[in-house]
Amino acid sequence: MITDIGKVIEEHVEINEKNHGTLVVKQKECIHELKNECGYVKIEFPNLGAGDRIVISDSKANVALSKQRLSDHAKVLKNIIEVTMNVPPKYHDHFVAHHSEVINQISGKHNGVTIKFPQASSNSSQVLIKGHKDYVEKVKNEINNIIIDLRRSSGAVDAMHRGLRDLGPSIQKKTNMKKNRSLH
C-alpha cells in the first residue's frame, strides 16, 4: 500500500457493464485475490448504468499488473454464455436426486458449467445452463441424450406392463378352460 500520495496513479479498464456483477458479487474472491496479489490496489466499479469504466488506483507497477489481470478476466467473461432449454418436469427428479449427483457429474465433466433446474413447485420446464460457450452446447446435448435414454427405458417398462396387461385376457381364458374341465 502506498503512503506517499504523489506516487499514486489512476488507470481505467473497460469491461462490459453486464460483467461487473460477475466480478463484484460472484467472483468477489477473484477481486480480493487480485487486490492481495497486486499490493491492495483500489478498484472502483461505476454505479449501475454509468458505463463500462473500472478505475484502478495505486503505484504504477501494481496498477499495471491489476489492469492486465482484469483485462484477462474480461476476455474469459466474453466467452461466458447463458442458454435455457426445455426439460419436461417429469425428468427433473433424475437430475436433482441424491444431492444433484447427475448435475454435478455433468458440470464436472464440462469445466464447471452451471446447470440450474427450476423449483419443484414451479412446474416449469426451463433449465438454465451457464458457462463457457464451448461447453454449454455439450452440456445441452448430454442432457438431451439422458432424456432420450430415460424415455427409452420408461417406454420399455411401459411396454412390459402393457404386455402383461394384454396377456390378461388369455390368462383369464386359460383359467376359464381349467374351470370348465373340472366341472365336467
C-alpha positions as CSV (number, residue, x, y, z in Angstrom):
1,M,0.0,0.0,0.0
2,I,1.3,3.4,-1.0
3,T,1.6,6.0,1.8
4,D,3.0,8.7,-0.5
5,I,0.0,10.2,-2.3
6,G,2.3,11.6,-5.0
7,K,3.2,8.1,-6.3
8,V,-0.5,7.0,-6.8
9,I,-1.6,6.7,-10.4
10,E,-5.1,6.0,-11.8
11,E,-5.8,3.8,-14.7
12,H,-9.1,2.7,-16.4
13,V,-10.1,-0.6,-17.7
14,E,-13.1,-1.1,-20.0
15,I,-15.1,-4.1,-19.0
16,N,-18.6,-4.6,-20.3
17,E,-21.1,-3.5,-17.7
18,K,-23.1,-6.7,-17.8
19,N,-19.9,-8.5,-16.4
20,H,-19.5,-6.1,-13.4
21,G,-21.9,-8.1,-11.3
22,T,-20.0,-11.3,-12.0
23,L,-16.7,-9.6,-10.9
24,V,-18.2,-7.9,-7.8
25,V,-20.7,-10.5,-6.5
26,K,-20.0,-14.0,-7.8
27,Q,-16.2,-13.5,-8.2
28,K,-15.6,-11.5,-5.1
29,E,-12.8,-13.9,-4.1
30,C,-11.3,-13.1,-7.5
31,I,-11.2,-9.3,-6.8
32,H,-10.0,-10.0,-3.2
33,E,-7.2,-12.2,-4.6
34,L,-6.3,-9.6,-7.2
35,K,-6.0,-6.9,-4.5
36,N,-3.8,-9.2,-2.4
37,E,-1.5,-10.1,-5.4
38,C,-1.3,-6.5,-6.6
39,G,-0.5,-4.7,-3.4
40,Y,-4.0,-3.9,-2.3
41,V,-4.9,-1.7,-5.2
42,K,-8.0,0.3,-5.1
43,I,-10.6,-1.0,-7.6
44,E,-13.7,1.1,-8.1
45,F,-16.7,-0.1,-10.1
46,P,-19.1,2.5,-11.6
47,N,-22.7,2.8,-10.4
48,L,-25.2,0.8,-12.3
49,G,-25.9,2.2,-15.7
50,A,-22.9,4.5,-15.5
51,G,-20.8,2.7,-18.1
52,D,-18.0,0.2,-18.5
53,R,-15.1,2.0,-17.0
54,I,-13.4,0.5,-13.9
55,V,-10.9,2.7,-12.1
56,I,-7.7,1.2,-10.5
57,S,-5.5,3.3,-8.2
58,D,-2.1,2.6,-6.7
59,S,1.5,2.6,-7.7
60,K,2.4,2.3,-11.4
61,A,3.6,-1.4,-11.1
62,N,0.5,-2.5,-9.1
63,V,-1.9,-0.7,-11.3
64,A,-0.3,-2.2,-14.5
65,L,-0.5,-5.7,-13.1
66,S,-4.1,-5.5,-11.8
67,K,-5.1,-3.8,-15.1
68,Q,-3.6,-6.8,-17.0
69,R,-5.3,-9.3,-14.7
70,L,-8.7,-7.6,-15.0
71,S,-8.4,-7.4,-18.8
72,D,-7.6,-11.2,-18.9
73,H,-10.6,-11.9,-16.8
74,A,-12.8,-9.8,-19.0
75,K,-11.7,-11.9,-22.0
76,V,-12.8,-15.0,-20.2
77,L,-16.1,-13.4,-19.3
78,K,-16.8,-12.6,-23.0
79,N,-16.9,-16.3,-23.7
80,I,-19.5,-17.0,-21.0
81,I,-23.0,-17.6,-22.3
82,E,-26.3,-18.4,-20.8
83,V,-29.0,-20.5,-22.5
84,T,-32.2,-22.1,-21.5
85,M,-33.6,-25.5,-22.6
86,N,-36.8,-27.3,-22.0
87,V,-36.7,-30.4,-19.9
88,P,-40.1,-32.0,-19.1
89,P,-40.7,-31.7,-15.3
90,K,-41.2,-35.5,-15.0
91,Y,-37.4,-35.9,-15.7
92,H,-36.2,-33.3,-13.2
93,D,-36.0,-35.7,-10.3
94,H,-33.5,-37.8,-12.2
95,F,-31.1,-34.8,-12.4
96,V,-31.6,-33.4,-9.0
97,A,-31.9,-36.6,-6.9
98,H,-29.1,-37.6,-4.5
99,H,-27.8,-34.1,-3.9
100,S,-27.8,-33.3,-7.6
101,E,-25.4,-36.1,-8.4
102,V,-26.1,-36.2,-12.2
103,I,-25.9,-32.4,-12.4
104,N,-22.6,-32.4,-10.5
105,Q,-21.2,-35.1,-12.8
106,I,-22.1,-33.2,-15.9
107,S,-20.8,-29.9,-14.6
108,G,-17.5,-31.5,-13.5
109,K,-17.1,-33.1,-16.9
110,H,-17.7,-29.8,-18.7
111,N,-15.4,-27.3,-17.0
112,G,-17.8,-26.3,-14.2
113,V,-20.8,-25.2,-16.3
114,T,-23.7,-24.2,-14.1
115,I,-26.9,-26.1,-14.6
116,K,-30.0,-24.8,-12.8
117,F,-33.3,-26.6,-12.6
118,P,-36.5,-24.8,-11.5
119,Q,-38.0,-25.3,-8.1
120,A,-40.2,-28.5,-7.9
121,S,-43.2,-26.5,-7.0
122,S,-42.9,-24.2,-10.1
123,N,-43.8,-26.9,-12.7
124,S,-41.6,-25.1,-15.1
125,S,-39.6,-26.9,-17.8
126,Q,-37.0,-24.2,-18.3
127,V,-33.5,-25.3,-17.3
128,L,-30.7,-22.6,-17.2
129,I,-27.2,-23.5,-18.4
130,K,-24.4,-21.0,-18.0
131,G,-20.7,-21.4,-18.8
132,H,-18.1,-21.2,-21.4
133,K,-19.6,-21.2,-24.9
134,D,-17.6,-24.3,-25.9
135,Y,-19.0,-26.4,-23.1
136,V,-22.7,-25.1,-22.9
137,E,-23.7,-26.9,-26.1
138,K,-22.0,-30.1,-25.0
139,V,-23.9,-30.0,-21.7
140,K,-27.2,-29.3,-23.6
141,N,-26.5,-32.3,-25.8
142,E,-25.7,-34.5,-22.8
143,I,-28.9,-33.6,-21.0
144,N,-30.9,-34.3,-24.2
145,N,-29.2,-37.7,-24.5
146,I,-30.0,-38.6,-20.9
147,I,-33.7,-37.6,-21.5
148,I,-33.7,-39.8,-24.6
149,D,-32.3,-42.7,-22.6
150,L,-34.9,-42.1,-19.9
151,R,-37.7,-42.1,-22.4
152,R,-36.5,-45.3,-23.9
153,S,-36.2,-47.0,-20.5
154,S,-39.6,-45.8,-19.4
155,G,-41.0,-46.9,-22.8
156,A,-39.6,-50.4,-22.2
157,V,-41.2,-50.5,-18.8
158,D,-44.5,-49.3,-20.2
159,A,-44.3,-52.0,-22.9
160,M,-43.6,-54.6,-20.3
161,H,-46.6,-53.5,-18.3
162,R,-48.8,-53.3,-21.4
163,G,-47.6,-56.8,-22.3
164,L,-48.7,-58.2,-19.0
165,R,-51.9,-56.4,-19.2
166,D,-52.5,-57.6,-22.7
167,L,-51.8,-61.1,-21.6
168,G,-54.6,-60.8,-19.0
169,P,-57.5,-62.0,-21.3
170,S,-55.5,-65.0,-22.4
171,I,-54.7,-65.9,-18.9
172,Q,-58.3,-65.5,-17.9
173,K,-59.3,-67.7,-20.9
174,K,-56.9,-70.5,-19.7
175,T,-58.3,-70.2,-16.2
176,N,-61.8,-70.5,-17.5
177,M,-60.8,-73.5,-19.6
178,K,-59.4,-75.2,-16.5
179,K,-62.6,-74.4,-14.5
180,N,-64.7,-75.9,-17.3
181,R,-62.6,-79.1,-17.3
182,S,-63.0,-79.5,-13.6
183,L,-66.8,-79.1,-13.9
184,H,-67.2,-81.9,-16.4
